[in-house]
């Protein structure tokens, strides 16, 4: 696809007419290779093609409740209230054993 311009490692700009002709290949690359395509008309970006997993993450993050939770978690982390994963797992391990009995 010589008509594709690389924007960053996995982001490409492509004329919408070329994307239409090569839609199967563009979708395959988006899905399998996790590449993103910006579709342009006359050099103006109009839309994008991304893998469904990326779209789901994007849609989830648009949820105001989730964004609030992420901000609160990041603030706690910055203030030293977060603990290393191995400490958390050690705390959970005895609790998990009790539940299985």
N, C-alpha and C positions, 0 to 999 in steps of 0.2 A: 504494500500500500504506500506508494511513493507520494501520494497526495496528502498523507497524514503528517501533521506537524507536532512534534513532541513539545509539550509544555513543561513537564517534569517527568521523573522516572516512569510513572504509570499513567500519565494524563496526556491525552492527545487531542488536537483540534482537527476536525474533519468536515469538509463541506457536506451539507445535508444530502445533496444529490449523490455523492459518492457513498455515503452511509446507506442510502436507500438501495443502491445497486448491490452493495456488499453487506447487507444487513445480517445475514447468517454468520459471516466471518466476524463482524464487529461484536455481535452478541456473544459468540463463542469466546472471543478474547476477553470480553468483559467478565464473563462467568468463570472461565477456566484460569485465565492469567491475571484476574483481578485488575484489569486495565479500565480506565475511565475515558470516555469519549465526549468531547464537547462538540455538539453539532452546530455548524455555522451556516448562515445564508448571507452571501455578499460580505463575508468576513466578520459578521456580527453573531456572537454566540446567542443561540436560541434555546437549546435544551441539552440534556446530557443522557448518556447511557452508562449505567453502572450495574454491578452485580446485585442480585436481590438481597444478599446479606447486608451489603452496604446501605441499600435503601431502607431495610428494616431498622438498622441502627440509627439512621438519620431520622426516620419517622418516630422512633422511640424517644430520641433526644429532644424532639420538638414538644414533648409532653411537659408542661410547666411543672408538674409535681416532681418528675424525674430531674429536671434541671435544678430545682430547689434542693433536692436531696444530694445531687452531685456537688453543688456549691457548699452545702453544709459539711459534707464529708471532706472536701478539700480544705475548708477552714480548720476543721479539727486536725487534719494532717499537718497543716502549717503550724499549728499551735502545739505540736508534739503529743497530741492525744491518740495518735495511731500507734499500733504496736506491730512488730514484725510478724509475718505470717507464721513462722515456726512457733512463736509464743501463743498465738491464737489457736493453732492446731493442737498444741500441748494442753491448752485449757479445755478444748472440746473433746479430746480423746477420752478422758475418764467419763465424761457425761454421756458420750455415745455408747460406751460399754454398758452403762447402767440401763440405758433404754432397751438394749437387745436382750436383757435377762428376763 
